[in-house]
Amino acid sequence: MISYDLRKVRNYDGLIKILRGWKCISPLKSLWLGTLTGPAGTIRDLLRAQMDSDDGLIVVELKPGADWALYKTNENAAAWLQANVTP
């Protein structure tokens, strides 16, 4: 799970290009889900290169068996969570 907060300058193009290239989905405006390989720190660093120094970023590993619930997300979020997180 990747979420970001672009603060002063809001240029999402570089981030979105990388995330879509990784075949991530976006259930909410600044939240992405993807099946990625590698440490969270490496993913953070690759995305951080597309951000300004005042922006925020979080990368969290969702493991099978984790509990989840949705409300008013894009339609593909539930399917992704069912396929990747639900045991």
N, C-alpha and C positions, 0 to 999 in steps of 0.2 A: 504494500500500500504506500503510495506516494502522495503527499499533499504539500502545497506551497502557498506562500503569501507574498506576492510581488507588491511592494509597497509604493515607492515614488514613481518610478518609470515602469509601466506595465506592458512590457513586450513579451508576449507568450510564445511567439513564433518558434524560437529555438527549442524551448522546452517541449512544446507540443510535437514538433518534428521528431525529436528523439523518442518521446513516449509512444507516438504512433508507430515509429520504426521498430520499437520493441513489441508491438502489437498489444499495448496496454489499452484498457477501456477507461472511460471517464464517466462514472455514475453521478458525479456532482462537478460543479464548475472547476474547482481546484483540487480534485481528488482523482487519483488514477489507481487502477488495479492491474497487475500484470504478473505473469509467471516468468520471473527473472532468475538468473543464476549469478551468484557472486555475493560477496559481503555487502551489507547495507552501506558501509562506508564508501565502497567503490562506486556504487550506484549514486550515492549522494554526490561524490566528487565529479562524476560525469555530468550530472544535471547542474551542479553548482557553477560549472563553467559557462552556463547559459544565463546566469542570474547576476543581478547587481549586489553590491556589498551589503545593502540594507534589507534584502529579501530574506524570507524564512523558508525552510525546507525540512520535511520529516520523511524518513523512509523506515517502514516497519514491516517485518516479516509476519505474514499471516500463515499459520500452520494448519494442516488438516485437523479437524476436531475443535477449532476455535468457535466460540459462540458468536452469532451475528444476528442483526435485525435491520430492516430497511424501512424507510418512509419517504415517499416521493422522490425516488432516484430514477435515473434513466433505466429503461426497460432491460438493458443487458446486464445490469449489476447483479440481480438475483441469479441469473443463469451462470455468471462467472463465479460467484460465491458458492453455488451448488456444486459446480464442477471442480473447484480448486480448494475449498475450505471444508465443506461438509464431508464427513467421513463416509 
